[in-house]
Amino acid sequence: MPGTYRPRRCPVPGDGSLERLRHEGHIVVVGASLAGLRAAEALREKGFAGSLTMIGDEPHEPYDRPPLSKQVLLGRARAERTALPRLRAVDATWRLGVAATGLDMAGRRVRLADGDEVPYDRLLIATGVRARPWPHEAEAELDGVFVLRGRDDSAAFARRLDAGPKRVLVVGAGFTGSEIASACRERGLAVTVVERGAAPLVGALGGVVGAVAAEMQREHGVDLRCGVMVTALEGDTAGRVRAARLSDGSVVETDVVVVSLGATRNTEWLAGSGLGAGPRGIACDAGCRAFDIRGIVTDDIYAAGDVARCPHPLFGYQFLALEHWGNAVTQAGVAAHNMLSESADRLPHLEVPAFWSAQFGVNIKSVGVPSLGTEILITQGSLKEHRFVGVYGYQGRVIGAVAFDQARWLPFYQELIESTAPFPPPFTTVDRRPDGQRPLDADFPDPSVPTHGPTVTVSGYSPADRRMTFTPAH
């Protein structure tokens, strides 16, 4: 709804104002996607009876994003039918199709692209990430070049696949790019994947597992080109993409290109606000309260989902920014709880990261932060069979695990991570094969060499070999 809402202002916590906030306050959520919606629902569930405003730059109500690179591309779901289920009524004012363009921390106001300003007593930032575009603007405008940013992009790309292109070129072999390639091959389409790293998924899971991902793609008929880059896209006189030139001098003829170069966190609108936000996300404490640029925690601004960067005690208090569905849901609940709580009652966000993907007939799931690992041990199954569990170690402790079609074992390995169990694990599993007799170099690329695919961004201090008892607070 247009117009500026001006509620009665509430002080920040600590002066007996929480009851007033609960009944008369105004909470603004910037980001009307998974984290934003679940936070709004949690606020109402916890008794918030004040005014709630939801701001989103897309015209659509909150929808689920994982199906966009899976079921929608396979024709098993329509993009417009991916709306997130409502767990409860949120009774909010929805400002959809208008982006936030600025933040006035002193005046506690969010500026919008239409010139309006929305005041707040508490602010939750859940603006997430967006797909990186093709860097050359003229080439990006060619007909047949796609970037899967959101629902409309996925629907348009699915329609192009329905038309039966001669060849689809996927630029980037991270999780999204690999899922797109898998969907195209399942449709029977010719696919070329170009990845500048040594293998698919190498930035997220390392070279040992990346080699398995490469085998999977080639066995399913993907023309996989690793260690090269697309240097130019070429079009015909009608403005339709027709070919891609690669850094090794080769040319790939294609009539559809999908760019999957990773994600950019949506923090540009916070520039100059005084909030501790940048390309890596918004720096927060373990309770999702945002820091300002001086390193002082705020009491009225929170962040949740892909855009939040929080320290985690299990990983040496590194700041983790997670592009994970489950993390967005849990973090939203923690932020909502802490917004309405006194300091003694606030909860930390201690969720162990978890991620899943389905591609080329294989279910891939991970827990912990594999990209922190320096070694990997195949504790169950076999790399050759593409059915295994790999456990990652760092400085003598278990830091993460990944399963290819062995997901039922992951809760056990999550317990090892939570208890800071030693690496390599001292037990001998019933299914350990010859390739699991000793740890291997996990073979992650040099951090200075960009790759497509990490779902966890790590920054801060190096993790120490800690011994602690981990008890989740929620």
C-alpha positions as CSV (number, residue, x, y, z in Angstrom):
1,M,0.0,0.0,0.0
2,P,1.4,3.5,-0.8
3,G,1.8,6.1,1.8
4,T,3.9,6.6,4.8
5,Y,2.9,4.8,8.0
6,R,3.9,6.7,11.2
7,P,3.4,4.6,14.3
8,R,4.1,5.6,17.8
9,R,7.8,5.2,18.4
10,C,9.1,2.7,21.0
11,P,12.4,3.0,22.8
12,V,15.0,0.3,22.4
13,P,15.1,-2.7,24.9
14,G,16.5,-2.2,28.4
15,D,14.2,0.5,29.7
16,G,11.0,-1.6,30.3
17,S,9.7,-0.9,26.9
18,L,9.3,-4.5,25.6
19,E,5.6,-4.8,26.5
20,R,5.0,-1.5,24.7
21,L,6.9,-2.8,21.7
22,R,4.9,-6.0,21.6
23,H,1.6,-4.1,21.5
24,E,2.3,-0.7,19.9
25,G,5.6,-1.1,18.1
26,H,6.3,-1.2,14.4
27,I,8.6,-3.9,13.0
28,V,9.8,-3.6,9.4
29,V,11.1,-6.6,7.4
30,V,13.2,-5.8,4.3
31,G,13.2,-8.9,2.1
32,A,10.0,-10.7,1.4
33,S,11.4,-14.2,0.8
34,L,11.9,-17.3,2.9
35,A,13.7,-15.7,5.9
36,G,11.5,-12.6,5.9
37,L,8.2,-14.6,5.8
38,R,9.3,-17.1,8.5
39,A,10.5,-14.2,10.7
40,A,7.1,-12.4,10.3
41,E,5.3,-15.6,11.2
42,A,7.5,-16.2,14.2
43,L,6.9,-12.6,15.5
44,R,3.2,-13.2,15.4
45,E,3.6,-16.6,17.0
46,K,5.5,-15.1,19.9
47,G,2.8,-12.5,20.6
48,F,3.8,-9.5,18.6
49,A,0.6,-7.5,18.2
50,G,2.0,-4.3,16.8
51,S,2.3,-3.1,13.2
52,L,4.3,-5.2,10.7
53,T,5.5,-4.0,7.2
54,M,7.0,-6.4,4.7
55,I,9.1,-4.8,1.9
56,G,10.2,-6.7,-1.2
57,D,11.7,-5.7,-4.5
58,E,9.8,-8.4,-6.5
59,P,6.1,-8.0,-7.2
60,H,5.4,-11.6,-6.1
61,E,4.5,-12.8,-2.6
62,P,7.2,-15.1,-1.0
63,Y,8.0,-18.1,-3.1
64,D,10.4,-21.1,-2.7
65,R,13.6,-20.8,-4.7
66,P,15.1,-24.4,-4.7
67,P,12.5,-25.7,-7.2
68,L,13.5,-23.0,-9.7
69,S,16.6,-25.0,-10.7
70,K,15.0,-28.4,-10.2
71,Q,11.3,-29.2,-10.7
72,V,10.4,-26.0,-12.7
73,L,13.1,-26.8,-15.3
74,L,12.0,-30.4,-15.6
75,G,8.4,-29.3,-16.2
76,R,7.2,-30.9,-13.0
77,A,6.1,-27.6,-11.4
78,R,5.2,-24.2,-12.7
79,A,7.1,-21.2,-11.5
80,E,3.9,-19.4,-10.4
81,R,3.0,-22.4,-8.2
82,T,6.1,-22.2,-6.0
83,A,4.6,-19.9,-3.4
84,L,5.8,-20.6,0.1
85,P,3.1,-22.2,2.4
86,R,1.9,-19.8,5.1
87,L,2.3,-21.3,8.5
88,R,0.1,-18.7,10.1
89,A,-1.4,-15.3,9.3
90,V,1.1,-12.4,9.6
91,D,-1.4,-9.5,9.3
92,A,1.2,-7.2,7.6
93,T,1.3,-4.3,5.2
94,W,2.9,-5.6,2.1
95,R,5.1,-3.2,0.0
96,L,6.0,-5.5,-2.9
97,G,7.7,-4.5,-6.1
98,V,9.5,-1.6,-4.5
99,A,13.1,-1.9,-3.4
100,A,14.7,-0.5,-0.3
101,T,17.3,2.1,-1.4
102,G,18.7,3.5,1.9
103,L,18.7,3.3,5.7
104,D,18.7,6.1,8.2
105,M,20.0,4.5,11.4
106,A,19.7,7.6,13.5
107,G,16.1,8.4,12.4
108,R,15.2,4.7,12.2
109,R,13.8,4.8,8.7
110,V,14.0,2.8,5.6
111,R,14.0,4.7,2.3
112,L,12.2,3.1,-0.7
113,A,12.7,3.5,-4.5
114,D,9.4,5.2,-4.8
115,G,10.5,8.0,-2.5
116,D,8.6,6.9,0.5
117,E,10.2,6.4,3.9
118,V,9.1,3.7,6.4
119,P,9.9,4.2,10.1
120,Y,10.6,1.3,12.4
121,D,11.2,0.4,16.0
122,R,12.8,-2.9,15.0
123,L,14.2,-3.7,11.6
124,L,15.0,-7.2,10.2
125,I,17.1,-7.2,7.0
126,A,16.6,-10.4,5.0
127,T,17.5,-9.2,1.5
128,G,19.3,-12.4,0.6
129,V,21.4,-12.8,-2.6
130,R,21.0,-12.4,-6.3
131,A,22.7,-14.2,-9.2
132,R,25.8,-12.5,-10.7
133,P,25.0,-11.3,-14.2
134,W,27.1,-11.8,-17.3
135,P,29.8,-9.1,-17.0
136,H,29.5,-7.8,-20.6
137,E,26.3,-5.9,-20.9
138,A,25.8,-6.0,-24.6
139,E,26.4,-9.8,-24.6
140,A,24.1,-10.3,-21.6
141,E,21.3,-8.6,-23.7
142,L,21.5,-11.2,-26.5
143,D,18.3,-13.3,-26.9
144,G,18.9,-16.7,-25.4
145,V,21.2,-15.6,-22.6
146,F,19.6,-16.2,-19.2
147,V,20.5,-15.7,-15.5
148,L,18.2,-17.4,-13.0
149,R,17.6,-14.6,-10.5
150,G,14.1,-15.4,-9.6
151,R,10.7,-16.8,-10.4
152,D,10.2,-14.9,-13.7
153,D,13.7,-15.9,-15.0
154,S,13.1,-19.6,-14.2
155,A,9.7,-19.5,-16.0
156,A,11.2,-17.8,-19.1
157,F,14.2,-20.3,-19.2
158,A,11.8,-23.3,-18.8
159,R,9.8,-22.0,-21.8
160,R,13.0,-21.8,-23.9
161,L,13.9,-25.4,-22.9
162,D,10.4,-26.5,-24.0
163,A,11.2,-25.1,-27.5
164,G,14.0,-27.6,-27.8
165,P,17.3,-25.7,-28.3
166,K,20.1,-27.3,-30.2
167,R,22.6,-26.9,-27.3
168,V,22.5,-25.3,-23.9
169,L,25.7,-23.8,-22.6
170,V,26.0,-23.6,-18.8
171,V,28.6,-21.2,-17.5
172,G,29.7,-22.3,-14.0
173,A,29.5,-25.8,-12.4
174,G,28.6,-24.9,-8.9
175,F,25.4,-26.5,-7.4
176,T,23.0,-24.4,-9.4
177,G,24.9,-24.8,-12.7
178,S,25.2,-28.5,-12.1
179,E,21.4,-28.8,-11.3
180,I,20.6,-26.9,-14.5
181,A,22.8,-29.2,-16.5
182,S,21.2,-32.2,-14.9
183,A,17.7,-31.0,-15.8
184,C,18.7,-30.3,-19.4
185,R,20.1,-33.8,-19.8
186,E,17.0,-35.3,-18.3
187,R,15.1,-33.5,-21.0
188,G,17.4,-35.0,-23.6
189,L,19.0,-31.7,-24.5
190,A,22.7,-31.4,-25.6
191,V,24.6,-29.6,-22.8
192,T,28.1,-28.0,-22.5
193,V,29.3,-26.9,-19.1
194,V,32.2,-24.6,-18.7
195,E,33.9,-24.3,-15.3
196,R,37.0,-22.3,-14.6
197,G,37.9,-24.5,-11.6
198,A,39.4,-27.9,-11.9
199,A,36.0,-29.8,-11.4
200,P,32.4,-29.2,-10.7
201,L,31.6,-28.3,-7.0
202,V,35.3,-28.0,-6.3
203,G,34.9,-24.7,-4.3
204,A,32.3,-26.2,-2.0
205,L,33.4,-29.9,-1.6
206,G,37.0,-30.0,-2.8
207,G,38.8,-31.8,-5.6
208,V,38.3,-35.4,-4.4
209,V,34.6,-35.1,-4.4
210,G,34.7,-32.7,-7.4
211,A,36.3,-35.5,-9.5
212,V,33.3,-37.7,-8.7
213,A,30.9,-34.9,-9.8
214,A,32.9,-34.6,-13.1
215,E,32.5,-38.3,-13.7
216,M,28.8,-38.1,-13.1
217,Q,28.3,-35.3,-15.6
218,R,30.3,-37.0,-18.3
219,E,28.6,-40.3,-17.8
220,H,25.3,-38.6,-18.3
221,G,26.4,-37.1,-21.6
222,V,27.5,-33.6,-20.5
223,D,30.3,-32.0,-22.5
224,L,32.2,-30.8,-19.5
225,R,35.1,-28.3,-20.0
226,C,37.1,-27.5,-16.8
227,G,40.0,-25.2,-16.3
228,V,38.7,-22.8,-19.0
229,M,36.6,-19.6,-19.1
230,V,34.1,-18.1,-21.5
231,T,35.7,-15.0,-22.9
232,A,32.9,-13.8,-25.2
233,L,29.4,-14.5,-26.3
234,E,28.6,-13.9,-30.0
235,G,25.2,-13.2,-31.6
236,D,23.8,-13.1,-35.1
237,T,22.4,-10.1,-36.9
238,A,19.0,-10.6,-35.2
239,G,20.5,-10.3,-31.8
240,R,20.3,-14.0,-30.9
241,V,23.2,-15.8,-29.2
242,R,24.9,-18.2,-31.5
243,A,28.3,-19.1,-30.0
244,A,30.7,-18.8,-27.1
245,R,34.4,-18.3,-27.3
246,L,36.5,-20.0,-24.6
247,S,39.9,-19.1,-23.2
248,D,41.5,-22.2,-24.8
249,G,40.7,-20.9,-28.2
250,S,37.8,-23.2,-28.9
251,V,34.3,-22.2,-29.9
252,V,31.0,-23.7,-28.7
253,E,28.0,-23.2,-30.9
254,T,24.9,-22.7,-28.8
255,D,21.5,-21.1,-29.0
256,V,20.9,-20.9,-25.2
257,V,23.3,-19.8,-22.5
258,V,22.6,-19.8,-18.8
259,V,25.0,-17.9,-16.6
260,S,25.6,-19.4,-13.2
261,L,28.5,-17.5,-11.7
262,G,27.5,-17.5,-8.1
263,A,25.7,-15.0,-6.0
264,T,26.1,-11.4,-4.8
265,R,24.7,-10.4,-1.4
266,N,22.1,-7.6,-1.6
267,T,23.8,-5.0,0.6
268,E,24.5,-2.1,-1.8
269,W,21.4,-0.2,-0.5
270,L,23.1,0.0,2.9
271,A,26.1,1.9,1.7
272,G,26.7,5.0,3.8
273,S,24.2,4.0,6.4
274,G,26.7,3.2,9.1
275,L,25.8,-0.4,9.3
276,G,28.5,-3.0,9.1
277,A,27.5,-4.3,5.7
278,G,29.5,-5.1,2.6
279,P,30.0,-7.7,-0.2
280,R,30.3,-10.5,2.3
281,G,27.1,-9.7,4.0
282,I,25.9,-7.9,7.2
283,A,28.1,-8.6,10.3
284,C,26.0,-9.8,13.2
285,D,26.5,-11.3,16.7
286,A,25.4,-14.9,17.4
287,G,21.9,-13.5,18.2
288,C,21.5,-12.0,14.7
289,R,21.9,-8.4,15.9
290,A,23.7,-6.3,13.3
291,F,27.0,-4.5,14.0
292,D,27.6,-0.9,13.0
293,I,30.8,0.1,11.1
294,R,32.5,0.8,14.5
295,G,32.0,-2.8,15.6
296,I,29.2,-1.9,18.1
297,V,26.2,-4.1,18.1
298,T,22.8,-2.5,17.5
299,D,19.7,-3.4,19.5
300,D,17.1,-2.5,16.9
301,I,18.5,-3.9,13.7
302,Y,18.8,-7.7,12.9
303,A,19.7,-9.8,9.9
304,A,18.7,-13.3,8.8
305,G,19.2,-15.6,5.9
306,D,21.8,-15.5,3.1
307,V,22.7,-11.8,3.8
308,A,23.6,-12.4,7.5
309,R,27.2,-13.1,8.5
310,C,27.4,-14.6,12.1
311,P,30.1,-16.1,14.3
312,H,29.8,-19.8,15.1
313,P,31.4,-21.4,18.1
314,L,31.8,-24.8,16.5
315,F,34.0,-23.3,13.7
316,G,36.4,-21.2,15.8
317,Y,34.0,-18.2,15.9
318,Q,34.5,-17.7,12.2
319,F,31.9,-15.5,10.6
320,L,29.8,-17.7,8.3
321,A,27.4,-16.5,5.6
322,L,25.3,-19.4,4.5
323,E,23.3,-19.8,1.3
324,H,21.2,-22.6,2.9
325,W,17.5,-23.0,3.0
326,G,17.4,-24.5,6.5
327,N,19.7,-21.8,7.9
328,A,17.4,-19.0,6.7
329,V,14.4,-20.6,8.5
330,T,16.3,-21.2,11.8
331,Q,18.0,-17.8,11.7
332,A,14.7,-16.0,11.1
333,G,13.2,-17.7,14.2
334,V,16.2,-16.7,16.3
335,A,16.0,-13.1,15.1
336,A,12.3,-12.8,15.8
337,H,12.7,-14.2,19.3
338,N,15.5,-11.9,20.1
339,M,13.7,-8.8,18.8
340,L,11.1,-9.3,21.5
341,S,13.3,-10.5,24.3
342,E,15.4,-9.0,27.2
343,S,19.1,-9.6,26.9
344,A,19.1,-12.4,29.4
345,D,16.5,-14.3,27.4
346,R,18.1,-14.0,23.9
347,L,19.1,-17.1,22.0
348,P,22.3,-17.7,19.9
349,H,22.0,-19.1,16.4
350,L,23.9,-22.4,16.7
351,E,22.5,-24.3,13.8
352,V,25.0,-26.7,12.2
353,P,25.0,-25.8,8.5
354,A,23.3,-28.3,6.2
355,F,22.8,-28.4,2.5
356,W,21.3,-30.6,-0.2
357,S,21.2,-31.0,-3.9
358,A,19.8,-33.4,-6.4
359,Q,21.6,-33.9,-9.8
360,F,22.2,-36.7,-12.3
361,G,20.1,-39.1,-10.2
362,V,22.2,-38.6,-7.1
363,N,21.1,-37.1,-3.8
364,I,23.9,-34.9,-2.4
365,K,23.8,-33.7,1.2
366,S,26.3,-32.1,3.5
367,V,26.6,-31.0,7.1
368,G,29.1,-28.7,8.8
369,V,31.5,-26.6,6.7
370,P,33.4,-28.9,4.4
371,S,35.3,-26.0,2.8
372,L,37.2,-25.5,6.0
373,G,38.6,-29.0,5.8
374,T,42.1,-29.8,4.7
375,E,41.7,-33.6,4.6
376,I,38.9,-36.0,3.7
377,L,38.3,-39.6,4.7
378,I,35.9,-41.8,2.8
379,T,34.3,-43.5,5.8
380,Q,31.6,-45.4,4.0
381,G,30.9,-46.6,0.4
382,S,33.1,-45.9,-2.6
383,L,34.0,-42.9,-4.7
384,K,34.0,-45.2,-7.8
385,E,30.4,-46.2,-7.2
386,H,29.3,-42.5,-6.6
387,R,27.8,-43.7,-3.3
388,F,29.8,-42.7,-0.2
389,V,30.2,-40.6,2.9
390,G,33.3,-38.3,3.1
391,V,34.3,-36.8,6.4
392,Y,36.4,-33.6,6.4
393,G,39.0,-32.8,9.0
394,Y,40.8,-29.7,10.1
395,Q,43.6,-29.5,12.7
396,G,42.7,-32.9,14.1
397,R,38.9,-32.5,14.4
398,V,35.8,-33.4,12.3
399,I,34.6,-30.2,10.6
400,G,32.1,-31.4,8.0
401,A,30.7,-34.4,6.0
402,V,29.2,-35.0,2.6
403,A,27.0,-37.9,1.5
404,F,26.3,-39.1,-2.1
405,D,23.1,-41.3,-1.8
406,Q,24.0,-42.1,1.8
407,A,22.1,-39.3,3.6
408,R,20.7,-41.5,6.4
409,W,24.2,-41.5,8.0
410,L,24.5,-37.7,8.2
411,P,22.9,-37.3,11.7
412,F,25.6,-39.5,13.1
413,Y,28.3,-37.3,11.5
414,Q,26.6,-34.2,12.6
415,E,27.0,-35.5,16.2
416,L,30.7,-35.9,15.6
417,I,30.9,-32.3,14.4
418,E,28.9,-31.0,17.4
419,S,31.1,-32.9,19.9
420,T,34.3,-31.8,18.1
421,A,35.3,-35.4,17.6
422,P,38.9,-36.2,16.6
423,F,39.9,-36.6,12.9
424,P,40.3,-39.1,11.5
425,P,37.4,-40.8,13.3
426,P,38.8,-43.7,15.4
427,F,36.1,-46.2,14.5
428,T,36.1,-48.6,11.6
429,T,32.8,-48.5,9.8
430,V,31.2,-51.6,8.4
431,D,31.2,-50.3,4.9
432,R,34.7,-48.8,4.6
433,R,36.3,-49.8,1.2
434,P,40.0,-49.6,0.2
435,D,39.7,-45.9,-0.8
436,G,38.7,-45.2,2.8
437,Q,41.8,-46.6,4.6
438,R,43.6,-43.2,5.0
439,P,42.8,-39.5,4.8
440,L,43.4,-37.7,1.5
441,D,44.2,-34.1,0.8
442,A,40.7,-32.6,0.3
443,D,42.1,-30.6,-2.6
444,F,40.3,-27.3,-2.2
445,P,41.4,-24.6,-4.7
446,D,43.6,-21.7,-3.6
447,P,41.2,-19.1,-2.1
448,S,42.7,-16.5,-4.4
449,V,41.5,-18.5,-7.5
450,P,37.7,-18.0,-8.0
451,T,35.5,-21.0,-8.5
452,H,31.7,-21.3,-8.9
453,G,29.8,-23.1,-6.2
454,P,30.6,-22.5,-2.5
455,T,27.5,-22.2,-0.4
456,V,29.3,-21.0,2.7
457,T,31.4,-17.9,2.8
458,V,33.9,-18.0,5.7
459,S,35.8,-15.0,7.1
460,G,37.3,-14.1,10.4
461,Y,39.8,-15.9,12.6
462,S,41.2,-19.4,11.7
463,P,39.3,-22.2,13.6
464,A,41.2,-23.6,16.5
465,D,41.2,-27.2,17.7
466,R,38.6,-26.7,20.4
467,R,37.2,-29.2,22.9
468,M,33.8,-28.3,24.0
469,T,30.4,-29.6,24.8
470,F,27.9,-28.4,22.2
471,T,24.3,-28.0,23.4
472,P,21.8,-26.3,21.0
473,A,19.7,-23.7,22.7
474,H,16.7,-24.3,20.6
